[in-house]
């Protein structure tokens, strides 16, 4: 799986990567944030930017960001419910700045919303 993430980030398996940088929990000075999105353009127009989005997230993970991204599905497991990105940042402004660099947002492919998230019962750890 690590090799797959690296290739998506434009890196080769032989490239030097510090896997200790791939974080699963926020640092003490960070909080969780959630970006939800829904395509606002036809899929053929979105597709190249979706690939760029995946590469962008994989690159951020390799750089040490605590982040994961995926798509929402309906009751039958079919995509089409939009996307969700879960990540850590020090504050809302930092989170928004990061999100605005997302290729899907930069290319106006999605309607999106950013929220902080505070655990009430339990917590989350990324893998």
C-alpha positions as CSV (number, residue, x, y, z in Angstrom):
1,X,0.0,0.0,0.0
2,X,2.8,2.4,0.8
3,X,4.3,1.8,-2.7
4,X,0.9,2.6,-4.2
5,X,0.6,5.9,-2.4
6,X,4.1,6.9,-3.4
7,X,3.5,6.1,-7.1
8,X,0.3,8.2,-6.9
9,X,2.3,11.0,-5.5
10,X,4.6,10.9,-8.5
11,X,7.4,9.2,-6.5
12,X,9.1,6.0,-7.4
13,X,9.5,3.0,-5.0
14,X,13.3,3.7,-4.8
15,X,12.8,7.3,-3.7
16,X,13.8,8.0,-0.1
17,X,10.7,8.4,2.0
18,X,10.6,8.8,5.7
19,X,7.6,6.6,6.6
20,X,7.7,8.0,10.1
21,X,6.3,11.2,8.5
22,X,3.1,9.5,7.6
23,X,1.0,10.5,10.6
24,X,-2.3,8.9,11.9
25,X,-3.0,11.4,14.7
26,X,-3.0,15.2,15.0
27,X,-0.1,16.9,16.8
28,X,-1.0,18.4,20.2
29,X,-1.4,21.9,18.6
30,X,-3.7,20.6,15.9
31,X,-7.4,19.8,15.6
32,X,-9.5,17.7,13.2
33,X,-11.2,19.3,10.2
34,X,-13.6,17.8,7.6
35,X,-14.1,19.0,4.0
36,X,-17.2,17.7,2.3
37,X,-17.8,18.2,-1.4
38,X,-20.1,17.5,-4.3
39,X,-19.2,17.6,-8.0
40,X,-20.7,20.7,-9.7
41,X,-19.4,19.8,-13.2
42,X,-19.9,16.7,-15.4
43,X,-17.6,13.9,-14.4
44,X,-15.6,14.0,-17.7
45,X,-14.5,17.5,-16.8
46,X,-13.8,16.6,-13.2
47,X,-11.8,13.4,-13.9
48,X,-8.4,14.8,-14.6
49,X,-8.6,17.1,-11.5
50,X,-9.8,14.1,-9.4
51,X,-6.5,12.3,-10.3
52,X,-4.6,15.4,-9.4
53,X,-6.5,15.6,-6.1
54,X,-5.5,12.0,-5.3
55,X,-1.8,12.7,-6.1
56,X,-2.0,15.9,-4.0
57,X,-3.4,14.0,-0.9
58,X,-0.8,11.2,-1.3
59,X,2.0,13.8,-1.6
60,X,0.8,15.6,1.5
61,X,0.7,12.3,3.4
62,X,4.3,11.6,2.3
63,X,5.3,15.1,3.5
64,X,3.9,14.3,7.0
65,X,0.4,15.8,6.9
66,X,-2.2,13.9,8.9
67,X,-4.8,13.6,6.1
68,X,-7.1,11.1,4.3
69,X,-9.6,11.5,1.5
70,X,-12.3,9.3,-0.1
71,X,-15.7,9.3,-1.7
72,X,-19.1,8.8,-0.1
73,X,-21.4,6.0,-1.4
74,X,-25.1,5.3,-1.3
75,X,-26.9,2.4,0.4
76,X,-25.8,0.0,-2.4
77,X,-22.2,1.1,-2.2
78,X,-22.3,3.1,-5.4
79,X,-20.3,6.4,-5.6
80,X,-22.1,9.6,-6.2
81,X,-22.6,11.0,-2.7
82,X,-19.6,13.3,-3.0
83,X,-16.3,13.3,-1.2
84,X,-14.9,13.7,2.2
85,X,-11.5,14.7,3.4
86,X,-10.5,14.3,7.0
87,X,-7.3,16.1,8.2
88,X,-5.5,17.9,11.0
89,X,-4.5,21.6,11.1
90,X,-3.6,24.1,13.8
91,X,-6.7,26.3,13.1
92,X,-9.5,27.1,10.7
93,X,-7.4,29.5,8.6
94,X,-4.6,27.0,8.1
95,X,-7.2,24.3,7.3
96,X,-8.9,26.6,4.7
97,X,-5.6,27.6,3.1
98,X,-4.8,23.9,2.7
99,X,-8.2,23.0,1.2
100,X,-8.0,25.9,-1.3
101,X,-4.9,24.2,-2.8
102,X,-7.0,21.1,-3.5
103,X,-7.0,20.7,-7.3
104,X,-10.8,19.9,-7.2
105,X,-11.4,23.3,-5.5
106,X,-8.8,25.3,-7.4
107,X,-10.4,24.2,-10.7
108,X,-14.0,24.8,-9.4
109,X,-15.0,21.2,-9.8
110,X,-16.9,20.9,-6.5
111,X,-19.2,22.8,-4.2
112,X,-17.5,22.3,-0.8
113,X,-17.8,23.0,2.9
114,X,-15.2,23.0,5.6
115,X,-15.9,22.3,9.3
116,X,-13.8,21.7,12.4
117,X,-14.6,18.4,14.1
118,X,-14.5,17.7,17.9
119,X,-14.8,14.2,19.2
120,X,-17.5,13.8,21.8
121,X,-17.3,10.0,22.4
122,X,-14.3,8.1,21.2
123,X,-11.8,9.4,18.7
124,X,-10.4,8.8,15.2
125,X,-7.0,7.5,14.1
126,X,-6.0,7.4,10.4
127,X,-4.2,4.5,8.8
